[in-house]
Amino acid sequence: MSTVELNPPDLATLQARAAQRAADRAGGADRLRGHLVCDGLVRIYKTEGVEVVALQGLDLVVDRGELLAIVGASGSGKSTLLNILSGLDVPTAGIARVGDYDLLTMSARRRLKYRRHMVGFVWQQTGRNLLPYLTAQENVAIPMRLAGTRSGRAARRRARELLDMVGVGYCAGRRPDQMSGGEQQRCAVALAVANDPEVLFADEPTGELDESTATEVFGALRTINAELGVTVVVVTHDHNVSGQVRRTVAMRDGRLATEVRRTARQTLDGGTELVAEEYAVLDRSGRMQLPAPFVEALELKDRVKLNLEPDHVEVRRG
Ligand SMILES: Nc1ncnc2c1ncn2[C@@H]1O[C@H](COP(=O)(O)OP(=O)(O)OP(=O)(O)O)[C@@H](O)[C@H]1O
C-alpha cells in the first residue's frame, strides 16, 4: 500500500532531496562539491602487449582554494594523475572533473581552452618552464599575449606585479641563466598564473633545489594560493615540503593510501600550534590499505579477522 504525505514538501525541499540523492549516488555530498573530483579513476598503459595499471580506481576530492600536496614512492602513479588532471593524458575509465570540465569527454578544442585558461603548470625542470632568451618579465607576459588576455603595457605591468608577489620582482630584467634555480622556479610560478587559472599544478617543483630554496618556492605557491585563491596541487617526493601544507595525501599502487590533515589548535598559554593527524583513506567500496608498519608489526598476511566494536573495527591475525 502506498502512503501519501499529508503535507507535500515544497519545491526547495524537493530540490534539496534530489541534490542529496544525487550526492548519495556519487558517494557523498563532497564528491559533487569539490573543485577537482576523481572517482574510480583508472589509467592502464599498454606497451608491447604488457599492461601496467598506473591508477587503480583512485578517488580524490579537492576543494576550491585548497593547497594540497601529493606524495608517494616512485611509480605510485603521481605523475600519471597529474598528467590527467592537467589535460595532457586521458584516463582509461572513471570520473575526472575540474570545475565544469569533464576530462574524459572534452573535445580537442575544449581541451585547448582548459589548458590555456583553466589550469597553470610548474614543472620540475627549470628549463621546461621558462624561455631562456627572454627576461623574467617577458616570460611571464608571454601567456597573456598568446591567449590575448592582456597585451603591451598591461601585460608587462601584470607580469611585474606577479613577480613581486612571489618575491622575485628584482629579477624582472634578468634572463633565466642570470637567476638561481629557486628564483627561476618562483618566476615559473608567476608565469603559471599569468592568465588567472583556477587551478595550479606543480610536478616536483622543488626536486632540483636544496632545502632552504625549496621552502622559498613553496612560500611562493602558498602566496599565490592565498592571494589569488587559486587551487594548488603539488606533487612532491619531499616529505619536509609536504609538511608545509594543511593536507597531504599519500599514493600507493595507484590509489590514495593515507591522508594527513593539519589543523590549528589553541595551546594552554594562549598560542596556536599545528596538529597533524594521519588518516587511512577509505574508498567508496569500503577498501582501505593498512600502513606497512602495522602489517609488519603484527606479521599480518593473506587474511585477517575483522570485528565490529561499538566505536571501532578490530583487525586481528587470521
Ligand atoms: N607511458 C607509460 N607507459 C607505460 N607505463 C608507464 C608509462 N608512464 C608511467 N608508467 C608506469 O605507471 C606506473 C606509475 O608511474 P608514474 O610515473 O605515474 O609514477 P610516479 O609516482 O610519478 O613516479 P616518479 O615519482 O618516479 O615520477 C609505473 O609503474 C610506471 O612504470
The ligand as an SDF file (V2000), in Angstrom:
LIG
                    3D

 31 33  0  0  0  0  0  0  0  0999 V2000
   53.9270    5.9590  -20.7220 N   0  0  0  0  0  0  0  0  0  0  0  0
   53.9640    4.8710  -19.9430 C   0  0  0  0  0  0  0  0  0  0  0  0
   53.9490    3.6380  -20.4690 N   0  0  0  0  0  0  0  0  0  0  0  0
   53.9700    2.5220  -19.6940 C   0  0  0  0  0  0  0  0  0  0  0  0
   54.0000    2.5550  -18.3420 N   0  0  0  0  0  0  0  0  0  0  0  0
   54.0210    3.7770  -17.7490 C   0  0  0  0  0  0  0  0  0  0  0  0
   54.0090    4.9910  -18.5090 C   0  0  0  0  0  0  0  0  0  0  0  0
   54.0330    6.0420  -17.6330 N   0  0  0  0  0  0  0  0  0  0  0  0
   54.0610    5.5020  -16.4000 C   0  0  0  0  0  0  0  0  0  0  0  0
   54.0440    4.1560  -16.4490 N   0  0  0  0  0  0  0  0  0  0  0  0
   54.0370    3.2320  -15.3010 C   0  0  0  0  0  0  0  0  0  0  0  0
   52.9380    3.5720  -14.4730 O   0  0  0  0  0  0  0  0  0  0  0  0
   53.3120    3.4880  -13.0930 C   0  0  0  0  0  0  0  0  0  0  0  0
   53.1170    4.8520  -12.4240 C   0  0  0  0  0  0  0  0  0  0  0  0
   54.0710    5.7700  -12.9560 O   0  0  0  0  0  0  0  0  0  0  0  0
   54.1520    7.3120  -12.5610 P   0  0  0  0  0  0  0  0  0  0  0  0
   55.1900    7.9570  -13.4140 O   0  0  0  0  0  0  0  0  0  0  0  0
   52.7930    7.9060  -12.5870 O   0  0  0  0  0  0  0  0  0  0  0  0
   54.6490    7.2370  -11.0460 O   0  0  0  0  0  0  0  0  0  0  0  0
   55.2430    8.3860  -10.1200 P   0  0  0  0  0  0  0  0  0  0  0  0
   54.6520    8.1590   -8.7670 O   0  0  0  0  0  0  0  0  0  0  0  0
   55.0220    9.7140  -10.7390 O   0  0  0  0  0  0  0  0  0  0  0  0
   56.7850    8.0610  -10.1220 O   0  0  0  0  0  0  0  0  0  0  0  0
   58.0370    9.0740  -10.0240 P   0  0  0  0  0  0  0  0  0  0  0  0
   57.9710    9.6560   -8.6510 O   0  0  0  0  0  0  0  0  0  0  0  0
   59.2130    8.1950  -10.2350 O   0  0  0  0  0  0  0  0  0  0  0  0
   57.8580   10.0970  -11.1170 O   0  0  0  0  0  0  0  0  0  0  0  0
   54.7430    2.9860  -13.0680 C   0  0  0  0  0  0  0  0  0  0  0  0
   54.6970    1.5810  -12.9090 O   0  0  0  0  0  0  0  0  0  0  0  0
   55.2770    3.3580  -14.4350 C   0  0  0  0  0  0  0  0  0  0  0  0
   56.2860    2.4580  -14.8310 O   0  0  0  0  0  0  0  0  0  0  0  0
  1  2  1  0
  2  3  1  0
  2  7  2  0
  3  4  2  0
  4  5  1  0
  5  6  2  0
  6  7  1  0
  6 10  1  0
  7  8  1  0
  8  9  2  0
  9 10  1  0
 10 11  1  0
 11 12  1  0
 11 30  1  0
 12 13  1  0
 13 14  1  0
 13 28  1  0
 14 15  1  0
 15 16  1  0
 16 17  2  0
 16 18  1  0
 16 19  1  0
 19 20  1  0
 20 21  2  0
 20 22  1  0
 20 23  1  0
 23 24  1  0
 24 25  2  0
 24 26  1  0
 24 27  1  0
 28 29  1  0
 28 30  1  0
 30 31  1  0
M  END
$$$$
